[in-house]
Structure formats: structure tokens, C-alpha cells
Amino acid sequence: MPRTIAIVGASFAGLGVARWLEPRAENADVEVVLIDKRPYHEFHALLYEVATGAAAGRPEDCEKILASGVCINLHAYDRLLKGTHLTFRCDEVVGIDRRTRTLQLRGGDAVRYDALVLAIGAETAYYGIAGLKEHAIPLKSVRDALRIRRRMLELLDRARRGTEQKISILIGGGGATGVEFAAELANYLRTLVARGDIRSHDYEIAIVEAAPRLLAAFPERLSRMALQRLHRLGVRVLLDAAVKQVELGRAIVAPRSLKPGEEREQLLCGFAGDSCTLEADLIVWTGGIQFPSLPREAGFPCDPKGRVIVDVDLLVQGEQCVFALGDCASFTQHHLFWQKSGAGFTPSRATQPLPPIASIAVREAPVAAANALGCLDGYPLRRFRPPTLPSIVPLGGKYAGLAYRNWTWVGRGPWMLRSLVDLMYFCSALGLVIGLRMWWRGARMYVQND
């Protein structure tokens, strides 16, 4: 009787595992089941392009065209693999019984597994901020991106007709998603100004970040380049500032909480007083993520943020044949550095989880897949060695910033390199032909704004 490897989550990590296992499943006498609650996979790294995209035709047709560059129909993917040992089930896993090795689905069915791979990604975190969930739009799905686009088109139509005095857009969160969206939106609006559709004083964009710099998880050089670029594009940047409350049409922003030893004057928030009110016709929230509660509820070990704790082979700590990768996994890196001690220096070790980014997840996928297959036959598990990768952040139009070790590069070159990286992601999950076709469709379409 064939053994079953269940993959929960059709993220890039999950699809990567499925792709690796599919050609090997028959010889290994294994059935692979990919389970996701949505019938499509989304490439989150390009959602900002959908939110600011330009396409000709009826509104509903435009939306389908824009979404087609980041969405993969998993039912069509399943039909493509018909006759193989890989199947897709569109359902939500609501429970995991570790004792019987069974997944409970919302539709009522149960799936028994011999090996389990968790690739369930992350969700938007609102941190209990009053009114945020009700009045802001996240940028975590194609549906979110299209909601943002519809609202922008509505506001632009008002500006053209003279019924809107000034369009105000507020972006909460200065991480990669917030910076990429702010830069692309500013570039798009400047294009409309150049065409004569709107005037330069018809809009304003502000981005609020609680850290003392943008892109806090990236090298500081890249943060400086991003800040300079946003300033050139006319984006107002408020650092060391946190969104405290959101109401219809406005947000209340205050200086972030002080750390031990800090003084209020050291903060970079750029406004006087305990808080300020920012008027906003559109509020986009990109300020944080949280992790699904499913693993914790199932009893798997999790870190304080809710990520599943894994060993160097991506095996969930204390489990047999259960693996986790991508955003939902807490894989700890160990850094060796020299610390001053008395008259000399002593070696010290620091630990830090890998960041939840697609480039890491794609490289984890073949290791998790090989280990899920190998554990069924008692083979030694492979170790995942995190690569040292360049950081690339698109900064509006055909422009991006790249930082690698002590080297930085800004301009069109990093933008082209980022496009090739996107191509690699598509091909790793979909195969060369389909991946190339989907990448090319998106590249031709999204470049229209540039």
C-alpha cells in the first residue's frame, strides 16, 4: 500500500516540495497530497504590482489580467499532473492528530499521513490597534491588492473631476512590502502627472514605520538608499512612529515606546507633541505578520511568535517525519563573533531565526522534500545550510536597490536581477515551461506603469 506524504499549504515552499516529490513518488511507492484552503497559489512578492497595475479593458477583465501574473490555478495544476502520484485538495486543515497521524479537514474528511510537511505561511497581524482591521486594507493577497486598486481608481476619478481636494494615502509599515508599494505607487502617480491626468499637488503619500529606519530587517545601506529614493519620489516618511488608532478617513500616530535608556528627543518621528492625526483616504497596512495557530493547537513546539521550531534538517523538534519550512518555521542561525572581555576578546555566539522571505523558502523546499521521503525509509536526513543571499528591494519603476555583504548597487541593474530571481521562483515551483510563461505574462503587463 502506498505511503502518503501530506503537504499543508500551497505556498512557494509547499509547491516547491510537491514539485520535487512528484517525479520521485512512483519509484518510492508514495502518494503526495497537497492541501490548501484556496484554489490558487499567490506570489506575494508582486502583489504591489497588482495594486498599482494599469490594464486596458472592462474593470473585471483588467482585474483578471492583473491577477493572472501572480496567481496559479491549483485545479489546473492538478489536471496537468493527472496520472501522477501528486494530487491537490482544496480544503482547510482544521486539526492535526499527532497520535493517529491524521489531518482533519473543514469539509469533514480526514487525511492520514506517513510524513507531514507544514508550509502554511503567515497572516496579517493587527496588534489590537483600534479600528485598524475595520478601516485599513492589508496587502497580503490578490483580493487585498485588487481592493486597493479599486479604491485608488475611485479616488483618481474624483481628482480628475475636481470633487476630491487632495488624495491622501497612508501606508503603515516600512518593511519590504510597504516600501515596495509606496515606491511603485508614487512612481505610478508621477506617470499620471506626466500624462496630464492629475496634478502633482493632487495627492500625497506617507509611510509610517515604528523602527528608526526603513527595511529594518535588511542591511542599513539598503535602508538609506530606500529612504533617499522615497524622498525623491515625494513620499513623506515618519520613522520611530507607530499607528495607535484608525478611524474612517484618518489615523492617529504617536512616537513609539521608548527603550531603556532612550530619550524622547532621540526619536526621528518628526512631529511635536504626544501624537498627530494624519488624514487618509486610503490606509494600507503592511506593518506585521503573525503565524497560524494550527501547529500550536496540535502540540508542536513553537517559539514565542508562533513559528514551529525545527532542527537543522527542518524536522520539527521532538517529532518523527514531520517537517516545517517557509514563513511558519523557526530555523535558528548561529553567528560567531568576537566580544570584548577585559583586555582582550573572547568568541561569542548569537542566534537569530531566518527571515520569512521567499528566497529562503524556495531553497528549503528540496531539503524538506528529500527528508520527508528519506525518513520513510530510514535514510539519514540532509542538513539545510542557509545561503548568504543579496538583498534586493524594488523601489518603483525599473529601479531597485541591492545590498550584498559590503557592496551596494542601485538602479536598473538590480531591477533586472530581481526580475530574474522572480523567474527562478516561478520555474522552481511550476517547471521551466509554465514558470517562464507565467513570468513573461506578468513582466510584460506590470512594466506598463514604468
N, C-alpha and C positions, 0 to 999 in steps of 0.2 A: 504494500500500500504506500503511495507516495507520501512523503513528509511535506509539511506546509510551513513556508516562511511568510508571515504576515507583516506587511509594511503599513504602518498607520501614518497617513499624511502624504499627500502628493505634492510636497514642496520640491524645490530643486534637489534637496538631499534625498527625499523619498523617491523621486523619479530616477535619480542617479543610481540608487541601489537597485531599483527594478530593472533598469537598462543593463546593469552589469550582470544581474542574475539570469535574465531571460535567455541568452544563448547557452547558458551552462545548466539550466534547470533540468532538461531532459536527461542528460547523461548522469546527473546526480540524483535522479528519481525524486524531484522536488516540484511541488506546485507553489507558485508565488502569487499571493493575493495582495493587491494594492487597494487600500481603503481610504476614502476621503469623503467628507460630507458635501463637497461641491463637485459638480460635474466637469469642472475645468481647473486647470492649473494657471496661476498668475505669476508673471515675472515682475516682482515688486520693484526691482531696480529701475524700471522705466515707467512707473505709474505717473511720475511728474510730467512725462511727455504726453500721456493721455489727458491729463488735467488741463494742459495748455495747448492741446493739439488743434490744428486747423485742417479741415477736410471739406470738400465740396459736396453738395447734395442735400437731401432732406435730413432733418436733425437725427431721426432714428437711424438712417443709413450711415451718417457721419460717425455716430457713436459705435456702430458695429465695425466700421472700418478702423477706427482708432483702437478699439479693444482688441482687434484681431492681431495686432502687433505684440501683445503681451499675454494673450490668452490661448491656452491649448485645450481643445475639447477632449476630455479624457475618454468619453464614449467612443469618439472617432479613433483615438489612440488605441483603445481596447479592440475595436474592429480590425485595425491594422495588424494587431498581433494575434488575430484569431487563428486557432490551430497550434498556438504555442502554449507553454506552461505558465503564462502570465495572464491574470485576469484582473479587471478593475471592478470594484463595488462602490457605488455611490451611496454611502450611508455614514452615519456618525457613530464612532465608538464612544459609548457612554460608561463603560465599565470594563475592568480587566481583572479576571480571577487568576491570580498567580498560581494557586494550588492546582487547578484543573487546566491551566494554560488555555483559557478561553476568553475571547473578546465578545462583549455583549453590545449589540448594535441597537440604535434607536428604533429601527424598523421591527425589532423583535427577534431577529435571527441571532445566532451565535456562531462564531468562527473559532475553531480550535487551531492552535498553532504549535509547532515544534520549536520554532525560533521566531522571535519578535523583534522588529526594528521600529523604533519610535522616531518619527521625523515630523512632529506636529507643529513646529514653528512657534510663533509668538502672536500676541494680541495687543491691541492698543490699550495703554494704561492711562487712566484719567486722574489718579491720585486723590480722588474725593474732592476735587475742586468744584465748588458750587457753580452749577449752570453750564459747565464745560461740555458734558456729554449732550446736553439738550441743544446748545447753541453753536457748537463748533463742528466742523466736518473733519474727520481723520483722513489720512492718506495711506490706507493700509490695504485697499482692494480696488479693483476696477470700478466697482459700484461707487466707492468714495470718489475716485478720480472723475467719474462722469458727473457726479453731483456737483463737484467743484466747478467743472467746465460749464454746466448749465447755469449755475449762479453767476459765473463770470460773464457769460454771453448776455444774460439778463441785465447785469449792471452796465456792460458796454453799450447795449442798446439804449438804455436810459441816458447814458452820457452823450451818445450821438444825437438823441432827440432833445437834449438840454434839460431833461427832467431830473437829472442827478447832478448836484453841485460838484461833488468830488467822490470818486470811488476810493474807499479805504479798505485795504487788505491787511490783515494781521496774521502772522504765522507764529505759532507757539512752538518753540523748539528749534535750536540751531545745530542739530546734528546733520548727518549727511542728507537725509530726506528733506529737512527744512531748508537747508542751504541750496540744494539742487532745485527744489521747487521755486524758491524765491528768485534765484538767478534766471531760471527759464521763464518764469512769469514776467519778470522785469524786461527781459530781452524781447519777449512776445509783445508787450505793451509798447516798447520803443519802436518795434517794427510797425505797429498800428499808427504811431505818431508820424513816422517817416512817410507812411502812405497817405496821411491826412485824415484818417478815420477818427482820431481823437487828438486832443492837445496834451502837451507834456504836463500841464498843471491839472489835468482831469483825474489824476489818480495818485495814490501814494501807497507804498508798501513798507511795512515794518516787520521786523523779526525780533522775537524776544527769546533770550537764552539765559538760563539760570547760572551757567558756568561763567567764569571770567573770560572765556574765549569761545569762538565758534569751533565746531568739529573737535570737541574736547577729547574724543577717543582717537584722534588722528595726530600725527606729528605737528608740533607747534608751527613749523614753517608753512605747512599747508593751511593752518588756521589763519595765519597772517595774509596769505595770498587770497583766501576766500573773502576775508574782510575787505581787503582793498578792492577786489572785484565787485562786491556788492555795493560798496560806496560809489564806485564808478557808474554802476547801473542805477544809482539813485535810491537804493534801499536803505531805510533807516534801521540801524542795528542797536538794540538795547541789550547790553551784557550785564551779568550779575543781577538780573531782574527776573521775577517769577510771576506768572499769572496766578492771581489769588481768587478771582471771581469773574464769571462771564454772565452777561445779561444780553438780551436781544439788542444787537447793534453796538455793543461796547464791551470792553474788558477792563478790569481793574488790575493794574500791575504794581508790584511793590518790590523793594530790594529783597534779595534772597536772605535767608537766615545767615547770621554771622557764624563763622567757625571760631573755635577757641583762639584767642589772641588777636583776632581781626578787629579793625575799627571801621565804623560806617563810612569814613572818608576814603577808605581804600577801595570801595566798590566802584565799578565802572558804569553803573546803571544810567547815569546821565540825566537824572531829574531830581529836583529838590523835593523834600517832604517825605512822608511815610508811604505815599502811594500816588499813582496818577491814573487817570482814566483815558483810555485810547478808544476813540470812535472806530467802528469797524463794520463795514457792510458784509464782509466775508471773513470768518475766522477759520483758519486751517490749523489743526492740531497735529503736530509731529513730535510731541515732547516726551515720548517714552513708550516702552513696551512692557508687557507682563507675560507670564508664561502660563499655559493652560493648567488647570488643577487636576486633570486626569491622572498623571503619574503619581502625584502626592496622594490622591484618594486611593490609588491602587496599592500604596505602601512602598513605592520605590523611593530610594534615598534622594533627597533634593536639597539644594543649597538654600540659603535664606531668600533668594529671589524666586525660587520655584523651579529652577533648572535641574534636570536629572543628573546626578553625579556619576561620571563614568571614569573608568581607568584608561590607561594609555592605549588599550586595544579597542576602546569605545564600548566595552562591556559595562553594563550598569553594575555598580558596586554591589557585591553580595548576591548577584543573580547568575543564572546559567542560561546561555543562549538568549539573552535579552540585551539589545544594543540601543543606543540613542546617539543621535548626531544632529547637526544643524543648530538652529537657534535654541531648541529646547534642551540641549546638552551642556553640562558644565564640565568642560575639559580644561584642566588646570595646567598652565605652563609654569615651568620653574626657571627663573632667571638668576644667574650667578653674578654678583657684583662685589666690589671691594668697599668696605665700610671703615672709616677712620676709627681707630681704637688706641687711645693713649698716644704714643709717639709713632705708631705705625698703622698699618691697615690689615684687616682680617677679612677673609672671604665670608660673604653672607648670601642668603638665598631668599628670593621673593617669589611669591606665587600670584598668578593672575589668570582668570578664565579667558579662553579665546573669545574674541568679539563675535556677536551674532551677525555675520556677513556671509553673502552667497559664495564668495571665493573660497572660504574655509569649508562650507558645507559641501561644495562640489568635490573638493579633494578628500573629504572624509568618506564620501559615498562608496568608492571602490573598496576601501578598507573595511567598512561596516558590512558591505555585501559579502566580501570574501570570508570574513569572520563568522557571519551568520551561517554561511554554507559550511565552513570548516568545523564549527562547533558541533554540527550534527554528526560528523564522522570522527570527532575526537582529535582533529588536527590542531597543531599549535596556532595560536591566534597572532595575527600581524599587528605590529605596533603602528600607531598613527604618529607621524612626525610632522608637526605644523611647519609649513614653509614660511620663509620670510618673503612677503609679497609687497610690491609697491602699493601705495595708497593713491587711488585716482578718484577725483570728485569732479563731475561735470559742473561747469559754472556758467551756463547759459550760452545758447548758440553753439557754434563749433569751437568751443573753448573749454578747457578743463585744467585742473591743477594736479600734478603728480609729485609725490614725495617718496623717495626710497633711500633708506639709510641717511647719508649726509647730502644727498643730491635732490634738487628740486627742479621742476620744469613746468612752465605754464604756456598755454597757447593751444594751437590746433593739433600739434603732435600728440599730447596726452589725450585729447578728444578722440583722435583716430585710434589710439591704442585702446582706449576704453571701449570703442565700438568692436574691436577685435576680441576683447575679453568677453563682451556680451555674446558674440558669435560662438566663442568657445563654450559658454554656458549652455546655449541652445543646443549645440551639437552633442554635448556630453549627456544631455537628458533625452534628446529626441533622435539622435543619429545624424549623420552628416547631411543627407539629402533634405529631410524635413526641417532640421535645425537651420540649415543655410537658407531654405525658402522662407521660413518664418522671420529670420533675422533680416533678410533683404527686404521683405514686405514692410517691416517696421522702420528700417533705416531710410527707405525711400519716402515714407509717409511723414515721419517725425522731423525730417530735415527741412520740411517746408517752412517751418517757423524761423529757421536760422538764416 
